[in-house]
Amino acid sequence: MTEKETWRFENSAQVAEQLAAVDYLADEAIASTVFLADRLAKPVLVEGPAGTGKTQLAKSVAELTGARLIRLQCYEGLDESKALYEWNYRKQLLRIQASQVGVGEGSSDWSELEEDIFDEAFLLTRPLLEAIRATEPVVLLIDEVDRVELETEALMLEVLSEYQVSIPELGTVKASQIPMVFLTSNNTRELSEALKRRCLFLHVGYPDVDRERLIVETRVPGISGELAEQIARIVRSLRAMDLRKAPSVSETIDWAKTLVVLGKETIDEKDAVETLHILLKYQSDIERASAELTGTRR
């Protein structure tokens, strides 16, 4: 199979079109970055505020390509045994106990036993190794990579640059097919230069009014065009305020769904104020936004 035959997309316009077919509205930057990631076989580091569709991008690419999605959810304390692999120590112990009595460390029998218990049958694969070993098309999502420590981040570098994993007892496992890799970050800490060098960079911020309206119309069945327009404009004005947490796109969609369930074709001041708790997550933000919407701010 030639390199060209392994390409998933012909151009960035095709990426945008196919993403739209699975209800993900991509702008030019998103579409072109996904296209280049495919052609250059490079991971994509997607940064931006929470709830702007970073994780959904990887899910949508997996859906439109028919690839299997493998997700590594990052968190503080994540280590090699949960990200790459670990040995099934309980199974190894049972194997040792089942072996001949009297095998001592340093004997030839012990060497044979040691080789036996570090066989692949005793290996527990975790998301990174699983993605490398997969024979079917894969999209690997490393979600919220900024939550892990630098030491764990460093463990990912071999996977991201060489698409391989080194296992001391077994050797190097190389990918039989190169997965598409997406790393997401809410930018809660600065990522290492080593990781950034290995990735294409994509910033996904809040959409403009027109694109957010289209997103709402796409993701919320039955919504009127006028209501979608009003929602997008109100959310835009709220994001311009000094809030503790600005409303995300996912929260905009939740708010729109709520208003549709309530049977609203348009939204007035009273409806907006009464449902702000769906959109905003802090009481201080709700009070500030209510005052702005009703014109009662001091």
Secondary structure, 3 states (H helix, E strand, C coil): CCCHHHCCCCCHHHHHHHHHHCCCCCCHHHHHHHHHHHHHCCCEEEECCCCCCHHHHHHHHHHHHCCEEEEEECCCCCCHHHHCEEECHHHHHHHHHHCCCCCCCCCHHHHHHHHHHCCHHHEEECHHHHHHHCCCCEEEEEECHHHCCHHHHHHCHHHHHHCEEEECCCEEEECCCCCEEEEEECCCCCCCHHHHHCCEEEECCCCCHHHHHHHHHHHCCCCCHHHHHHHHHHHHHHHCCCCCCCCCHHHHHHHHHHHHHCCCCCCCHHHHHHCHHHHCCCHHHHHHHHHHHHCCCC
